Amino acid sequence: MNAFNRLPGFVQTPAGRERVVLRLLPRVLVFGTLLLALPSLVARIFLGGGDAVEASTRLQMVDILALGIAVLHWTAVLTAAIAAFIVMVMKGPAYVADAYPLEDSETPDSPDCRQPASY
């Protein structure tokens, strides 16, 4: 018995932009994250001088904003990856589900032969 029975006569849709998106997403993730980490590095270079408490407060604020935007970026990349994967799977071959015997009759059962549900 074959586990995957393909639907006969189904025409598979050729790959489209979803493959391009899936190939591009790792680079977008890495370079986007590095780009979003640059403000923290620049803030350490230019905002590091002066009063220690004030400089620390500014650096923390820049770090929190950069980290928040980086997490938003990761979430957007993950969402795009899920969407492209779903499109890729939907364009794949169609499969037939396994058949199961259907107990069918021409007339319904009479009410007196039905068994009461036990609770």
All heavy atoms as an XYZ file, in Angstrom:
896
protein
N       0.841     -1.181      0.000
C       0.000      0.000      0.000
C       0.886      1.244      0.000
O       1.814      1.370      0.784
C      -0.893     -0.014      1.232
C      -1.830      1.144      1.300
S      -2.953      0.939      2.683
C      -2.758      2.511      3.430
N       0.611      2.142     -0.890
C       1.374      3.377     -0.995
C       0.806      4.401     -0.010
O      -0.396      4.616      0.053
C       1.309      3.902     -2.428
C       2.240      5.074     -2.652
O       2.994      5.454     -1.756
N       2.199      5.632     -3.830
N       1.683      5.033      0.760
C       1.223      6.001      1.764
C       0.699      7.281      1.121
O      -0.196      7.930      1.653
C       2.352      6.330      2.719
N       1.237      7.629     -0.043
C       0.822      8.854     -0.709
C       0.314      8.520     -2.100
O       1.084      8.201     -3.000
C       1.992      9.842     -0.815
C       2.500     10.287      0.518
C       3.709      9.826      1.017
C       1.771     11.161      1.289
C       4.178     10.232      2.247
C       2.223     11.586      2.519
C       3.434     11.115      3.004
N      -0.986      8.593     -2.279
C      -1.607      8.345     -3.580
C      -1.909      9.683     -4.236
O      -2.746     10.445     -3.748
C      -2.903      7.540     -3.417
C      -2.647      6.194     -2.800
O      -1.653      5.562     -3.110
N      -3.541      5.761     -1.929
N      -1.213      9.971     -5.325
C      -1.429     11.250     -6.008
C      -2.755     11.242     -6.746
O      -3.181     10.226     -7.280
C      -0.299     11.526     -6.989
C       0.989     11.843     -6.281
C       2.024     12.330     -7.229
N       3.249     12.625     -6.484
C       4.109     13.521     -6.849
N       3.922     14.209     -7.944
N       5.184     13.739     -6.140
N      -3.384     12.385     -6.764
C      -4.655     12.549     -7.455
C      -4.402     12.481     -8.953
O      -3.601     13.258     -9.486
C      -5.277     13.897     -7.078
C      -6.660     14.202     -7.592
C      -7.666     13.237     -6.990
C      -7.059     15.622     -7.238
N      -5.053     11.551     -9.650
C      -4.800     11.450    -11.088
C      -5.347     12.662    -11.836
O      -6.412     13.174    -11.522
C      -5.527     10.163    -11.490
C      -6.517      9.917    -10.420
C      -5.990     10.550     -9.170
N      -4.591     13.115    -12.806
C      -5.024     14.243    -13.631
C      -4.758     15.607    -13.029
O      -5.104     16.621    -13.624
N      -4.146     15.660    -11.857
C      -3.876     16.945    -11.220
C      -2.663     17.585    -11.877
O      -1.622     16.961    -12.043
C      -3.621     16.764     -9.724
C      -3.331     18.048     -9.007
C      -4.344     18.923     -8.683
C      -2.036     18.401     -8.673
C      -4.076     20.117     -8.033
C      -1.753     19.582     -8.020
C      -2.780     20.434     -7.695
N      -2.787     18.847    -12.257
C      -1.688     19.583    -12.886
C      -1.008     20.409    -11.796
O      -1.621     21.271    -11.177
C      -2.209     20.496    -14.015
C      -1.072     21.286    -14.620
C      -2.932     19.680    -15.055
N       0.270     20.126    -11.569
C       1.017     20.835    -10.542
C       1.386     22.224    -11.040
O       1.849     22.401    -12.159
C       2.273     20.060    -10.169
C       2.980     20.619     -8.967
C       4.077     19.693     -8.479
O       4.122     18.544     -8.861
N       4.942     20.208     -7.647
N       1.164     23.223    -10.198
C       1.480     24.602    -10.539
C       2.989     24.815    -10.443
O       3.616     24.379     -9.486
C       0.766     25.556     -9.569
O      -0.625     25.232     -9.533
C       0.926     26.994     -9.996
N       3.594     25.470    -11.423
C       5.043     25.699    -11.347
C       5.401     26.654    -10.209
O       4.597     27.471     -9.786
C       5.388     26.306    -12.709
C       4.105     26.804    -13.255
C       3.009     25.993    -12.648
N       6.635     26.515     -9.737
C       7.109     27.368     -8.644
C       7.134     28.822     -9.096
O       7.412     29.133    -10.254
C       8.503     26.924     -8.212
N       6.854     29.690     -8.168
C       6.804     31.119     -8.487
C       7.660     31.920     -7.528
O       8.751     31.513     -7.126
N       7.150     33.065     -7.125
C       7.904     33.973     -6.262
C       8.113     33.441     -4.858
O       8.994     33.917     -4.146
C       7.191     35.322     -6.194
C       7.213     36.073     -7.485
C       7.097     37.556     -7.206
N       7.007     38.299     -8.431
C       8.046     38.846     -9.022
N       9.228     38.718     -8.491
N       7.895     39.507    -10.139
N       7.316     32.460     -4.439
C       7.490     31.942     -3.079
C       8.866     31.294     -2.903
O       9.468     31.392     -1.838
C       6.380     30.955     -2.710
C       6.422     29.629     -3.415
C       5.802     29.641     -4.788
O       5.282     30.679     -5.218
O       5.840     28.590     -5.439
N       9.395     30.672     -3.934
C      10.739     30.077     -3.851
C      11.801     31.177     -3.758
O      12.775     31.039     -3.025
C      11.029     29.194     -5.063
C      10.086     28.059     -5.235
C      10.422     26.933     -4.301
N       9.456     25.865     -4.470
C       9.760     24.594     -4.452
N      11.002     24.224     -4.253
N       8.822     23.696     -4.585
N      11.605     32.248     -4.500
C      12.551     33.378     -4.436
C      12.537     33.979     -3.032
O      13.585     34.280     -2.458
C      12.191     34.438     -5.502
C      13.057     35.668     -5.366
C      12.269     33.846     -6.887
N      11.347     34.128     -2.474
C      11.224     34.692     -1.129
C      11.893     33.779     -0.106
O      12.633     34.238      0.769
C       9.734     34.924     -0.782
C       9.551     35.246      0.685
C       9.152     36.031     -1.641
N      11.665     32.466     -0.206
C      12.271     31.539      0.749
C      13.789     31.524      0.656
O      14.472     31.363      1.668
C      11.714     30.128      0.533
C      10.296     29.905      1.069
C       9.780     28.537      0.650
C      10.270     30.038      2.577
N      14.324     31.686     -0.542
C      15.789     31.729     -0.688
C      16.374     33.042     -0.182
O      17.526     33.091      0.250
C      16.172     31.533     -2.155
C      16.045     30.117     -2.610
C      16.632     29.933     -3.994
N      16.075     28.740     -4.586
C      15.234     28.718     -5.609
N      14.879     29.842     -6.186
N      14.751     27.590     -6.070
N      15.612     34.106     -0.247
C      16.090     35.432      0.140
C      15.970     35.686      1.648
O      16.719     36.498      2.201
C      15.295     36.491     -0.634
C      15.718     37.930     -0.539
C      17.115     38.099     -1.120
C      14.737     38.816     -1.272
N      15.079     34.991      2.323
C      14.795     35.286      3.728
C      15.987     35.110      4.677
O      16.137     35.939      5.586
C      13.606     34.452      4.211
C      12.258     34.982      3.759
C      11.149     34.064      4.227
C      12.015     36.385      4.253
N      16.850     34.108      4.536
C      17.994     34.051      5.465
C      18.905     35.275      5.376
O      19.359     35.799      6.404
C      18.741     32.783      5.045
C      17.711     31.939      4.400
C      16.770     32.890      3.726
N      19.142     35.751      4.160
C      19.976     36.962      4.013
C      19.278     38.178      4.587
O      19.910     39.025      5.228
C      20.313     37.191      2.546
C      21.427     36.276      2.065
C      21.767     36.584      0.652
N      20.887     35.714     -0.140
C      20.702     35.786     -1.433
N      21.314     36.706     -2.123
N      19.918     34.951     -2.047
N      17.973     38.283      4.370
C      17.211     39.410      4.922
C      17.267     39.378      6.447
O      17.427     40.418      7.091
C      15.748     39.372      4.412
C      14.874     40.336      5.176
C      15.698     39.661      2.927
N      17.167     38.184      7.016
C      17.211     38.061      8.470
C      18.565     38.493      9.028
O      18.638     39.308      9.957
C      16.912     36.615      8.874
C      16.885     36.341     10.370
C      15.681     37.004     11.003
C      16.877     34.858     10.627
N      19.647     37.997      8.451
C      20.987     38.304      8.977
C      21.347     39.766      8.744
O      21.745     40.475      9.683
C      22.038     37.365      8.339
C      23.443     37.822      8.684
C      21.805     35.940      8.793
N      21.225     40.233      7.513
C      21.634     41.612      7.224
C      20.704     42.631      7.874
O      21.144     43.696      8.299
C      21.719     41.847      5.715
C      22.858     41.099      5.077
C      22.645     40.314      3.964
C      24.135     41.175      5.588
C      23.682     39.614      3.371
C      25.183     40.481      5.018
C      24.958     39.692      3.899
N      19.430     42.308      7.970
C      18.498     43.207      8.656
C      18.811     43.322     10.132
O      18.759     44.403     10.714
N      19.153     42.196     10.748
C      19.510     42.224     12.164
C      20.796     43.019     12.390
O      20.896     43.806     13.342
C      19.672     40.788     12.694
O      18.446     40.078     12.464
C      19.980     40.780     14.172
N      21.784     42.812     11.517
C      23.026     43.585     11.647
C      22.774     45.078     11.441
O      23.347     45.914     12.153
C      24.066     43.082     10.651
C      24.630     41.691     10.938
C      25.556     41.257      9.809
C      25.342     41.668     12.270
N      21.938     45.404     10.490
C      21.618     46.811     10.238
C      20.887     47.432     11.430
O      21.136     48.590     11.783
C      20.773     46.930      8.971
C      20.442     48.328      8.500
C      21.720     49.033      8.056
C      19.449     48.288      7.364
N      20.015     46.657     12.058
C      19.282     47.179     13.209
C      20.140     47.232     14.475
O      19.776     47.909     15.439
C      18.034     46.333     13.459
C      16.965     46.461     12.373
C      15.876     45.437     12.573
C      16.389     47.865     12.358
N      21.276     46.530     14.480
C      22.191     46.603     15.619
C      23.145     47.792     15.509
O      23.790     48.163     16.495
C      22.983     45.313     15.736
N      23.234     48.399     14.331
C      24.133     49.548     14.139
C      23.821     50.742     15.033
O      24.762     51.378     15.529
C      24.122     49.978     12.673
C      25.009     49.169     11.739
C      24.858     49.666     10.315
C      26.453     49.228     12.175
N      22.560     51.100     15.280
C      22.320     52.257     16.162
C      22.904     52.085     17.559
O      23.392     53.050     18.151
C      20.796     52.358     16.215
C      20.335     51.754     14.952
C      21.311     50.665     14.652
N      22.897     50.862     18.079
C      23.502     50.639     19.399
C      25.006     50.866     19.358
O      25.584     51.455     20.273
C      23.210     49.213     19.877
O      21.848     49.069     20.162
N      25.639     50.411     18.299
C      27.089     50.619     18.153
C      27.418     52.099     17.979
O      28.337     52.619     18.615
C      27.608     49.816     16.960
C      29.097     49.906     16.676
C      29.891     49.332     17.845
C      29.436     49.190     15.397
N      26.661     52.779     17.151
C      26.888     54.211     16.930
C      26.628     54.992     18.212
O      27.363     55.939     18.541
C      25.996     54.722     15.761
C      26.031     56.231     15.661
C      26.427     54.076     14.467
N      25.611     54.602     18.973
C      25.322     55.300     20.226
C      26.457     55.114     21.224
O      26.791     56.035     21.978
C      24.015     54.783     20.816
N      27.075     53.960     21.242
C      28.198     53.734     22.151
C      29.412     54.581     21.765
O      30.183     55.003     22.628
C      28.568     52.261     22.170
C      27.624     51.493     23.049
C      27.896     50.033     23.092
N      27.138     49.320     24.092
C      25.841     49.326     24.243
N      25.092     50.058     23.465
N      25.246     48.637     25.183
N      29.561     54.824     20.463
C      30.693     55.633     20.009
C      30.465     57.112     20.313
O      31.341     57.803     20.836
C      30.939     55.414     18.504
C      31.421     53.979     18.266
C      31.951     56.414     17.974
C      31.470     53.592     16.797
N      29.270     57.625     20.004
C      29.030     59.060     20.095
C      28.386     59.511     21.400
O      28.547     60.656     21.812
C      28.163     59.530     18.924
C      28.869     59.439     17.606
C      28.423     58.567     16.624
C      29.985     60.210     17.345
C      29.064     58.480     15.398
C      30.636     60.120     16.127
C      30.178     59.247     15.153
N      27.613     58.642     22.071
C      26.918     59.059     23.287
C      27.591     58.551     24.550
O      27.045     58.681     25.637
C      25.466     58.561     23.265
C      24.586     59.062     22.123
C      23.207     58.429     22.213
C      24.472     60.572     22.164
N      28.762     57.955     24.441
C      29.427     57.372     25.597
C      30.069     58.380     26.537
O      30.288     58.091     27.710
N      30.333     59.576     26.072
C      31.015     60.567     26.919
C      30.042     61.341     27.791
O      28.830     61.238     27.696
N      30.607     62.116     28.700
C      29.793     62.964     29.563
C      29.456     62.276     30.877
O      30.185     61.406     31.358
N      28.354     62.703     31.464
C      27.891     62.156     32.734
C      27.578     60.669     32.578
O      26.897     60.254     31.640
C      26.653     62.928     33.191
C      26.179     62.502     34.559
O      27.009     61.984     35.337
O      24.977     62.673     34.845
N      28.069     59.853     33.499
C      27.924     58.399     33.381
C      26.456     57.958     33.475
O      26.016     57.067     32.746
C      28.742     57.698     34.453
N      25.701     58.587     34.367
C      24.297     58.203     34.541
C      23.484     58.585     33.303
O      22.670     57.793     32.801
C      23.706     58.861     35.806
C      22.226     58.575     35.934
C      24.453     58.401     37.045
N      23.698     59.779     32.801
C      22.965     60.247     31.623
C      23.342     59.430     30.380
O      22.478     59.051     29.580
C      23.255     61.727     31.381
C      22.413     62.333     30.286
C      22.687     63.822     30.131
O      22.986     64.492     31.140
O      22.608     64.296     28.979
N      24.631     59.132     30.222
C      25.079     58.327     29.088
C      24.511     56.921     29.167
O      24.086     56.352     28.157
C      26.601     58.285     29.046
N      24.481     56.361     30.368
C      23.928     55.025     30.549
C      22.436     54.999     30.220
O      21.942     54.046     29.604
C      24.162     54.565     31.987
O      23.546     53.329     32.201
N      21.719     56.029     30.623
C      20.288     56.110     30.329
C      20.045     56.194     28.828
O      19.160     55.503     28.296
C      19.673     57.345     31.032
O      19.950     57.259     32.422
C      18.186     57.419     30.804
N      20.810     57.021     28.141
C      20.655     57.134     26.682
C      20.995     55.819     25.980
O      20.297     55.404     25.054
C      21.547     58.247     26.146
C      21.082     59.614     26.492
C      21.999     60.636     25.895
N      21.650     61.979     26.317
C      22.405     63.028     26.128
N      23.575     62.901     25.525
N      22.019     64.218     26.530
N      22.084     55.174     26.398
C      22.472     53.907     25.777
C      21.425     52.821     26.007
O      21.129     52.039     25.101
C      23.835     53.446     26.317
C      25.047     54.262     25.876
C      26.297     53.757     26.549
C      25.180     54.224     24.368
N      20.872     52.788     27.204
C      19.827     51.801     27.469
C      18.593     52.047     26.607
O      17.969     51.103     26.113
C      19.447     51.808     28.948
C      20.472     51.151     29.835
C      20.073     51.206     31.301
O      19.110     51.857     31.676
N      20.842     50.515     32.137
N      18.250     53.314     26.445
C      17.084     53.640     25.614
C      17.320     53.223     24.169
O      16.453     52.623     23.530
C      16.783     55.140     25.688
C      15.596     55.560     24.833
S      14.052     54.783     25.318
C      13.699     55.672     26.800
N      18.501     53.496     23.645
C      18.827     53.107     22.265
C      18.837     51.584     22.137
O      18.323     51.021     21.161
C      20.181     53.723     21.835
C      20.627     53.152     20.502
C      20.072     55.232     21.746
N      19.391     50.890     23.136
C      19.434     49.433     23.102
C      18.034     48.820     23.136
O      17.744     47.870     22.404
C      20.261     48.888     24.267
C      21.738     49.139     24.105
O      22.168     49.458     22.977
O      22.470     49.030     25.112
N      17.172     49.353     23.980
C      15.802     48.836     24.071
C      15.058     49.052     22.761
O      14.364     48.150     22.273
C      15.063     49.494     25.253
C      15.632     48.981     26.570
C      13.563     49.229     25.181
C      15.135     49.715     27.785
N      15.195     50.225     22.167
C      14.526     50.488     20.888
C      15.082     49.597     19.775
O      14.315     49.041     18.978
C      14.671     51.961     20.511
C      13.840     52.946     21.332
C      14.198     54.380     20.961
C      12.360     52.696     21.111
N      16.395     49.439     19.737
C      17.005     48.593     18.710
C      16.576     47.141     18.876
O      16.266     46.456     17.888
C      18.525     48.708     18.760
N      16.537     46.664     20.099
C      16.117     45.287     20.339
C      14.639     45.084     19.991
O      14.267     44.068     19.397
C      16.378     44.897     21.795
C      16.071     43.459     22.155
C      16.960     42.515     21.355
C      16.237     43.238     23.639
N      13.810     46.050     20.335
C      12.386     45.957     19.990
C      12.160     45.925     18.491
O      11.352     45.120     17.987
N      12.870     46.764     17.760
C      12.726     46.784     16.302
C      13.308     45.508     15.693
O      12.765     44.976     14.712
C      13.368     48.055     15.720
C      12.598     49.292     16.195
C      13.386     48.013     14.196
C      13.257     50.596     15.850
N      14.378     44.974     16.283
C      14.956     43.719     15.788
C      13.983     42.555     15.986
O      13.821     41.718     15.090
C      16.281     43.436     16.484
N      13.321     42.503     17.121
C      12.329     41.442     17.351
C      11.157     41.599     16.386
O      10.638     40.599     15.859
C      11.862     41.452     18.826
C      10.670     40.544     19.030
C      13.002     41.039     19.737
N      10.744     42.816     16.122
C       9.695     43.051     15.124
C      10.150     42.572     13.746
O       9.379     41.952     12.999
C       9.340     44.536     15.075
C       8.332     44.954     14.002
C       6.966     44.374     14.315
C       8.265     46.458     13.900
N      11.399     42.828     13.412
C      11.960     42.377     12.127
C      11.961     40.856     12.042
O      11.572     40.285     11.029
C      13.382     42.935     11.976
C      14.126     42.410     10.805
N      13.788     42.715      9.512
C      15.182     41.560     10.728
C      14.612     42.082      8.692
N      15.468     41.381      9.408
N      12.383     40.180     13.126
C      12.398     38.713     13.134
C      10.993     38.164     12.969
O      10.782     37.177     12.265
C      12.994     38.188     14.436
C      14.415     38.575     14.673
C      15.342     38.959     13.742
C      15.066     38.642     15.930
N      16.532     39.259     14.355
C      16.396     39.068     15.694
C      14.670     38.389     17.241
C      17.312     39.231     16.723
C      15.585     38.542     18.265
C      16.893     38.965     17.997
N      10.017     38.808     13.611
C       8.630     38.361     13.503
C       8.112     38.530     12.085
O       7.409     37.652     11.555
C       7.754     39.150     14.492
O       8.304     39.036     15.800
C       6.332     38.639     14.494
N       8.452     39.629     11.447
C       8.019     39.857     10.062
C       8.654     38.847      9.112
O       7.990     38.332      8.205
C       8.365     41.287      9.636
N       9.929     38.535      9.325
C      10.602     37.541      8.481
C       9.979     36.165      8.688
O       9.735     35.432      7.724
C      12.122     37.531      8.765
C      12.791     36.340      8.106
C      12.753     38.823      8.291
N       9.690     35.804      9.927
C       9.052     34.519     10.209
C       7.668     34.448      9.575
O       7.291     33.417      9.005
C       8.962     34.287     11.715
C       8.269     33.000     12.148
C       9.090     31.791     11.716
C       8.036     32.985     13.640
N       6.909     35.518      9.641
C       5.586     35.551      9.027
C       5.675     35.389      7.515
O       4.894     34.644      6.913
C       4.867     36.869      9.385
O       4.818     36.995     10.809
C       3.466     36.904      8.820
N       6.621     36.064      6.898
C       6.807     35.925      5.447
C       7.239     34.508      5.085
O       6.800     33.956      4.064
C       7.836     36.936      4.951
N       8.078     33.890      5.922
C       8.520     32.517      5.665
C       7.349     31.549      5.769
O       7.208     30.637      4.935
C       9.619     32.133      6.647
N       6.505     31.713      6.761
C       5.340     30.838      6.913
C       4.406     30.992      5.728
O       3.902     30.003      5.178
C       4.617     31.127      8.245
C       5.480     30.673      9.415
C       3.256     30.450      8.295
C       4.960     31.104     10.768
N       4.165     32.235      5.304
C       3.275     32.472      4.166
C       3.834     31.862      2.883
O       3.109     31.212      2.120
C       3.044     33.970      3.987
N       5.128     32.038      2.634
C       5.738     31.473      1.425
C       5.731     29.949      1.468
O       5.509     29.285      0.448
C       7.166     31.989      1.264
N       5.946     29.363      2.649
C       5.912     27.910      2.776
C       4.508     27.371      2.518
O       4.339     26.344      1.849
C       6.397     27.490      4.170
C       6.383     26.008      4.376
C       7.345     25.211      3.786
C       5.396     25.410      5.139
C       7.335     23.837      3.964
C       5.377     24.043      5.331
C       6.346     23.256      4.731
N       3.498     28.051      3.023
C       2.114     27.621      2.784
C       1.790     27.670      1.302
O       1.175     26.749      0.748
C       1.123     28.479      3.605
C       1.242     28.127      5.085
C      -0.303     28.290      3.133
C       0.457     29.027      5.998
N       2.195     28.719      0.618
C       1.952     28.820     -0.822
C       2.688     27.704     -1.556
O       2.138     27.080     -2.472
C       2.369     30.213     -1.352
C       2.358     30.253     -2.863
C       1.459     31.283     -0.785
N       3.923     27.406     -1.144
C       4.690     26.345     -1.786
C       4.011     24.988     -1.597
O       3.914     24.193     -2.540
C       6.103     26.300     -1.209
C       7.009     25.285     -1.875
S       8.623     25.177     -1.107
C       8.222     24.382      0.425
N       3.519     24.716     -0.405
C       2.842     23.444     -0.146
C       1.537     23.355     -0.930
O       1.192     22.306     -1.475
C       2.593     23.270      1.370
C       1.649     22.121      1.643
C       3.904     23.058      2.090
N       0.811     24.455     -1.026
C      -0.468     24.439     -1.744
C      -0.274     24.253     -3.243
O      -1.167     23.739     -3.917
C      -1.247     25.722     -1.456
C      -1.757     25.784     -0.038
S      -2.640     27.304      0.306
C      -4.080     27.089     -0.693
N       0.875     24.652     -3.770
C       1.139     24.465     -5.195
C       1.647     23.067     -5.505
O       1.785     22.701     -6.663
C       2.171     25.486     -5.683
C       1.616     26.866     -5.855
C       2.683     27.760     -6.458
C       2.130     29.096     -6.833
N       3.152     29.923     -7.492
N       1.945     22.279     -4.500
C       2.483     20.938     -4.687
C       1.433     19.978     -5.216
O       0.291     20.349     -5.527
N       1.791     18.710     -5.330
C       0.852     17.725     -5.861
C      -0.309     17.482     -4.902
O      -0.176     17.632     -3.693
C       1.710     16.465     -6.009
C       2.829     16.654     -5.056
C       3.082     18.128     -4.983
N      -1.431     17.103     -5.473
C      -2.615     16.790     -4.672
C      -2.629     15.291     -4.388
O      -2.256     14.484     -5.237
C      -3.871     17.202     -5.413
N      -3.037     14.936     -3.191
C      -3.077     13.539     -2.793
C      -4.504     13.124     -2.489
O      -5.328     13.924     -2.048
C      -2.196     13.301     -1.565
C      -0.733     13.509     -1.850
C      -0.096     14.686     -1.496
C       0.010     12.536     -2.495
C       1.244     14.890     -1.770
C       1.352     12.726     -2.778
C       1.956     13.893     -2.409
O       3.268     14.084     -2.685
N      -4.785     11.832     -2.701
C      -6.094     11.266     -2.432
C      -6.065     10.687     -1.028
O      -5.125      9.987     -0.661
C      -6.427     10.161     -3.455
C      -7.771      9.552     -3.162
C      -6.374     10.709     -4.856
N      -7.090     10.978     -0.269
C      -7.168     10.416      1.072
C      -7.526      8.935      0.992
O      -8.121      8.462      0.016
C      -8.219     11.161      1.884
N      -7.144      8.195      2.013
C      -7.477      6.772      2.052
C      -8.989      6.606      2.142
O      -9.667      7.315      2.889
C      -6.819      6.093      3.246
C      -5.317      6.022      3.093
O      -4.854      6.024      1.941
O      -4.627      5.966      4.116
N      -9.487      5.635      1.410
C     -10.916      5.361      1.437
C     -11.266      4.587      2.698
O     -10.470      3.829      3.220
C     -11.317      4.568      0.208
N     -12.453      4.807      3.203
C     -12.943      4.039      4.339
C     -14.345      3.571      3.999
O     -15.094      4.236      3.282
C     -12.915      4.868      5.628
C     -13.787      6.099      5.597
C     -15.096      6.058      6.049
C     -13.292      7.304      5.123
C     -15.894      7.185      6.006
C     -14.075      8.437      5.088
C     -15.377      8.366      5.537
O     -16.159      9.474      5.504
N     -14.721      2.399      4.513
C     -16.042      1.880      4.171
C     -17.138      2.722      4.801
O     -17.087      3.065      5.983
C     -16.031      0.457      4.745
C     -14.989      0.493      5.806
C     -13.979      1.501      5.377
N     -18.113      3.054      4.019
C     -19.238      3.857      4.478
C     -20.438      2.949      4.642
O     -20.880      2.301      3.684
C     -19.548      4.971      3.468
C     -20.717      5.877      3.791
C     -20.462      6.635      5.091
C     -20.959      6.850      2.660
N     -20.931      2.869      5.847
C     -22.112      2.056      6.094
C     -23.335      2.891      5.732
O     -23.683      3.836      6.425
C     -22.164      1.622      7.553
C     -21.010      0.722      7.939
C     -21.041      0.355      9.401
O     -22.094      0.553     10.049
O     -20.017     -0.114      9.888
N     -23.953      2.529      4.650
C     -25.073      3.303      4.132
C     -26.246      2.369      3.920
O     -26.087      1.191      3.616
C     -24.665      3.964      2.814
C     -25.631      5.055      2.402
O     -26.441      5.473      3.246
O     -25.556      5.485      1.240
N     -27.409      2.899      4.079
C     -28.603      2.102      3.817
C     -29.611      2.964      3.079
O     -29.553      4.192      3.110
C     -29.196      1.570      5.121
O     -29.649      2.650      5.908
N     -30.547      2.292      2.427
C     -31.563      3.014      1.661
C     -32.588      3.682      2.571
O     -33.165      4.695      2.231
C     -32.257      2.051      0.693
C     -31.335      1.507     -0.378
C     -30.802      2.606     -1.276
O     -31.532      3.565     -1.595
O     -29.627      2.509     -1.647
N     -32.838      3.074      3.735
C     -33.815      3.637      4.669
C     -33.137      3.856      6.014
O     -32.273      3.073      6.424
C     -35.007      2.684      4.863
O     -34.518      1.445      5.369
C     -35.741      2.475      3.556
N     -33.536      4.887      6.736
C     -32.937      5.116      8.049
C     -33.427      4.088      9.068
O     -34.438      3.433      8.877
C     -33.382      6.525      8.417
C     -34.563      6.800      7.579
C     -34.436      5.953      6.348
N     -32.674      3.943     10.153
C     -33.072      3.030     11.216
C     -34.367      3.508     11.862
O     -34.641      4.713     11.951
C     -31.995      2.946     12.294
C     -30.758      2.229     11.806
O     -30.867      1.473     10.817
O     -29.690      2.428     12.413
N     -35.158      2.550     12.329
C     -36.385      2.923     13.043
C     -36.014      3.389     14.444
O     -35.002      2.959     15.002
C     -37.339      1.733     13.101
O     -36.736      0.684     13.825
N     -36.818      4.254     15.054
C     -36.470      4.793     16.372
C     -36.370      3.730     17.461
O     -35.626      3.886     18.409
C     -37.592      5.775     16.686
C     -38.249      6.063     15.387
C     -37.999      4.888     14.503
N     -37.100      2.626     17.337
C     -37.096      1.632     18.409
C     -35.840      0.745     18.375
O     -35.506      0.124     19.370
C     -38.355      0.770     18.349
C     -38.541      0.123     16.982
O     -38.023      0.682     16.007
O     -39.216     -0.923     16.907
N     -35.115      0.685     17.267
C     -33.926     -0.170     17.225
C     -32.655      0.597     17.579
O     -31.590      0.002     17.683
C     -33.781     -0.843     15.863
S     -33.308      0.284     14.558
N     -32.746      1.862     17.769
C     -31.578      2.640     18.164
C     -31.272      2.418     19.625
O     -32.161      2.307     20.463
C     -31.801      4.136     17.927
C     -31.880      4.501     16.471
C     -31.956      5.996     16.329
N     -32.261      6.308     14.934
C     -32.835      7.405     14.520
N     -33.190      8.312     15.413
N     -33.081      7.613     13.272
N     -30.004      2.397     19.959
C     -29.596      2.218     21.341
C     -29.486      3.584     22.010
O     -28.952      4.509     21.419
C     -28.277      1.493     21.418
C     -28.331      0.084     20.894
C     -26.957     -0.558     20.967
O     -25.983      0.056     21.328
N     -26.915     -1.830     20.600
N     -29.956      3.700     23.243
C     -29.846      5.001     23.934
C     -28.382      5.268     24.264
O     -27.601      4.369     24.541
C     -30.686      4.832     25.171
C     -30.757      3.356     25.399
C     -30.652      2.702     24.035
N     -28.049      6.527     24.247
C     -26.686      6.943     24.582
C     -26.482      6.795     26.074
O     -27.342      7.172     26.886
C     -26.463      8.375     24.154
N     -25.370      6.212     26.464
C     -25.065      6.061     27.878
C     -24.156      7.207     28.309
O     -23.190      7.537     27.650
C     -24.403      4.715     28.144
O     -23.202      4.649     27.423
N     -24.491      7.781     29.439
C     -23.712      8.923     29.929
C     -22.930      8.535     31.101
O     -23.061      8.130     32.075
C     -24.626     10.121     30.231
C     -25.245     10.685     28.981
C     -26.545     10.401     28.638
C     -24.513     11.507     28.160
C     -27.105     10.913     27.504
C     -25.070     12.032     27.003
C     -26.364     11.741     26.683
O     -26.920     12.273     25.567
